[in-house]
Amino acid sequence: NSLDPATPTLLNETELAAFQGYIRSGGGFAGVHAATDSMHTVPWYSQLTGGGARFISHPEQQTASQLVEDRTHPSTEHLPETWTRFDEWYNFNQSPRDAVRVLINLDETTYNARRGAMGSDHPIAWCHNFESSRSWYTGGGHTEASYTDPAFLQHLLGGIAWSAGAVSGGGDCVTWHEVESLIGDLVAEGTVSAKAAAQVTKQLDKAKDLAEAGRHADSADKLNAAAAQVKAHVARGSQA
């Protein structure tokens, strides 16, 4: 986990290349807890695990409340809107929200985050699409008791199954960048008109406004609507 480039990383060059090949060929990734506290000197791995968000510190283990922002994902659909549990809560060097789909956010008002506190935007579980891979991460899972907790085990199973492609849900973790890039490509190919692209962009803008207002569930709905529009355009194009 060392930040010193001179020390060996978890994977050597050959192993890292093999792992990258697996991810780039569509292999899934499910990261738990310290997955964001490894290979700090490998930017590619940091992007895979969490859009660049890296572990920096944690306070003493304590009970905290988590706000489940997206209950459409297989790893969160069984959870209440507020999920309270005891664990070791990570602070990250940055919020990954712009690069990933946040599933759960920590409520720092319910525990002492101490040095490294992130404030109101403190994602603790998320998913995204990365280089053809489905990538899922949860910051929970330090304590042994986590693995006898039915809610956490279902959370973990949902994340693994989704990343493996065994189940769908959660809009398949569509991100701003993914939708924007896809609609741009479709316009360039002539598959969709500029007018249709503008409609999708309008949905994206609404989703971003809702996210900035703290209405994350509504934001996810709008983002899913934008993704559905893009998929509909792709389907019409393939039938033409």
C-alpha positions in Angstrom: 0.0 0.0 0.0 3.0 2.3 0.1 2.9 5.6 -1.7 6.7 5.2 -2.4 7.2 4.4 -6.1 10.4 2.5 -5.1 8.5 -0.1 -3.2 6.9 -3.1 -4.9 3.2 -2.9 -5.8 0.6 -5.6 -5.1 0.9 -6.8 -8.7 4.2 -6.7 -10.6 4.3 -5.5 -14.2 3.4 -8.9 -15.7 0.5 -9.5 -13.3 -0.8 -5.9 -13.8 -0.8 -6.4 -17.6 -2.7 -9.6 -17.2 -5.2 -8.0 -14.9 -5.7 -5.1 -17.3 -6.3 -7.5 -20.1 -9.0 -9.2 -18.0 -10.7 -5.9 -17.3 -10.4 -4.7 -20.9 -12.0 -7.9 -22.2 -15.1 -7.4 -20.1 -14.1 -9.1 -16.8 -15.9 -7.7 -13.7 -14.4 -6.2 -10.6 -15.8 -6.1 -7.1 -13.8 -4.2 -4.5 -14.3 -4.4 -0.8 -12.9 -2.0 1.9 -9.1 -1.8 1.4 -9.4 -2.3 -2.3 -9.0 1.6 -2.4 -5.9 1.4 -0.3 -3.7 -0.6 -2.6 -1.4 0.2 -5.5 -1.5 3.9 -4.8 1.2 4.5 -7.4 -0.8 2.9 -10.3 -3.3 5.6 -11.6 -5.1 3.0 -13.8 -6.0 0.9 -10.7 -7.2 4.0 -8.9 -9.6 4.8 -11.8 -10.8 1.2 -11.8 -11.6 1.0 -8.1 -13.2 4.4 -7.8 -12.7 7.1 -10.4 -9.5 8.2 -8.7 -10.8 8.2 -5.1 -8.2 6.8 -2.8 -8.2 5.9 0.9 -6.4 8.5 3.1 -7.5 7.8 6.7 -10.1 6.4 9.0 -11.2 7.1 12.5 -11.8 4.5 15.2 -14.5 1.9 14.4 -17.9 3.2 15.3 -21.6 3.2 14.4 -22.7 5.4 11.5 -25.7 6.0 9.3 -25.5 5.6 5.5 -27.9 7.2 3.1 -28.8 4.8 0.3 -29.1 7.1 -2.7 -29.9 4.4 -5.3 -32.1 1.5 -4.3 -32.4 0.2 -7.9 -29.0 -1.6 -7.9 -28.8 -5.3 -6.9 -26.5 -4.4 -4.1 -28.8 -1.9 -2.5 -32.4 -2.8 -3.5 -32.9 -4.7 -0.2 -31.6 -1.8 2.0 -33.6 0.9 3.9 -33.2 4.5 2.9 -31.0 4.9 6.0 -28.7 2.0 6.8 -27.0 2.2 10.2 -24.2 -0.2 11.1 -20.9 -0.5 12.9 -17.7 -0.6 10.8 -14.4 1.1 10.0 -15.3 4.1 7.9 -12.9 5.3 5.2 -12.1 8.9 4.3 -11.0 9.4 0.7 -8.7 12.0 -1.0 -11.7 13.1 -3.1 -15.3 12.3 -3.9 -15.6 10.0 -6.9 -19.1 11.3 -7.7 -18.3 12.8 -11.0 -16.8 9.6 -12.3 -19.1 6.9 -10.8 -22.7 6.2 -9.8 -22.9 6.7 -6.1 -25.0 4.1 -4.4 -24.5 5.0 -0.7 -23.3 8.2 1.0 -22.0 8.4 4.6 -23.8 10.8 6.9 -20.9 12.4 8.8 -23.3 14.0 11.2 -23.9 10.6 12.8 -20.3 9.7 13.6 -16.9 11.3 14.1 -14.9 11.2 10.8 -12.0 13.0 12.5 -9.0 14.1 10.4 -9.8 13.7 6.7 -13.5 14.3 7.0 -15.1 14.8 3.6 -18.3 16.7 4.6 -21.7 16.1 3.2 -20.4 14.4 0.0 -18.9 11.2 1.3 -19.7 8.3 -1.0 -19.0 4.9 0.5 -20.4 2.5 -2.1 -20.5 3.0 -5.9 -20.4 1.4 -9.3 -19.3 2.4 -12.8 -18.4 1.1 -16.2 -14.6 1.1 -16.8 -12.8 -0.1 -20.0 -15.6 -2.6 -20.8 -15.8 -3.8 -17.2 -18.4 -3.5 -14.6 -16.7 -2.2 -11.5 -18.4 -2.1 -8.0 -17.0 -1.0 -4.7 -18.1 -0.9 -1.0 -16.2 0.8 1.8 -17.7 -1.5 4.4 -16.4 -4.9 5.4 -13.6 -4.3 7.8 -15.1 -6.0 10.8 -15.6 -9.8 11.1 -19.2 -9.1 12.2 -19.9 -7.7 8.7 -19.7 -11.3 7.3 -22.5 -12.5 9.6 -24.7 -9.6 8.9 -27.4 -10.6 6.4 -27.9 -7.1 5.1 -24.2 -6.7 4.4 -23.9 -10.1 2.9 -26.8 -9.4 0.5 -25.1 -6.1 -0.3 -21.9 -7.9 -1.1 -23.6 -10.6 -3.1 -25.5 -8.1 -5.2 -22.3 -6.2 -6.0 -20.4 -9.4 -7.0 -23.3 -10.7 -9.1 -23.7 -7.4 -10.8 -20.0 -7.0 -11.6 -19.9 -10.5 -12.9 -22.8 -9.7 -15.3 -25.0 -12.3 -13.7 -27.7 -9.7 -12.9 -28.6 -6.3 -14.1 -30.1 -3.2 -12.4 -29.2 0.2 -11.3 -29.3 1.5 -14.9 -26.2 -0.7 -15.3 -24.4 2.1 -13.6 -24.6 4.7 -16.4 -22.4 7.8 -15.7 -22.5 11.3 -17.1 -19.4 10.6 -19.2 -20.8 7.4 -20.7 -24.1 8.9 -21.8 -22.4 12.1 -23.1 -19.8 10.2 -25.0 -22.3 7.7 -26.5 -24.7 10.4 -27.7 -21.7 12.3 -29.2 -20.6 9.2 -31.1 -24.1 8.6 -32.4 -24.4 12.2 -33.6 -21.0 11.9 -35.4 -22.1 8.6 -37.0 -25.4 10.2 -38.1 -27.4 7.6 -36.1 -29.3 10.3 -34.2 -30.2 13.9 -35.1 -28.9 16.9 -33.4 -32.5 17.5 -32.1 -32.6 14.1 -30.5 -29.2 14.6 -29.0 -30.4 17.9 -27.5 -33.2 16.1 -25.8 -30.8 13.7 -24.1 -28.5 16.5 -23.1 -31.5 18.3 -21.6 -32.2 15.2 -19.4 -28.6 15.1 -18.4 -28.6 18.7 -17.4 -31.7 18.2 -15.3 -30.1 15.2 -13.6 -27.0 17.2 -12.7 -29.1 20.1 -11.3 -31.0 17.6 -9.1 -27.7 16.1 -7.9 -26.4 19.5 -7.0 -29.6 20.2 -5.1 -29.0 17.0 -3.1 -32.0 15.1 -4.7 -29.9 12.1 -5.7 -32.7 9.6 -6.1 -34.5 12.0 -8.5 -31.2 12.7 -10.2 -30.7 8.9 -10.8 -34.2 8.7 -12.3 -33.3 11.5 -14.8 -30.0 9.9 -15.6 -31.7 6.6 -16.3 -34.2 8.4 -18.5 -31.4 9.9 -20.5 -29.7 6.5 -20.8 -33.1 5.0 -21.9 -33.4 7.6 -24.7 -29.9 6.8 -25.9 -30.7 3.0 -25.9 -33.9 3.6 -27.8 -32.0 5.6 -30.5 -29.5 2.8 -30.7 -32.2 0.2 -31.1 -34.0 2.2 -33.8 -30.7 2.6 -35.6 -30.0 -1.1 -35.5 -33.4 -1.9 -37.0 -33.0 0.6 -39.8 
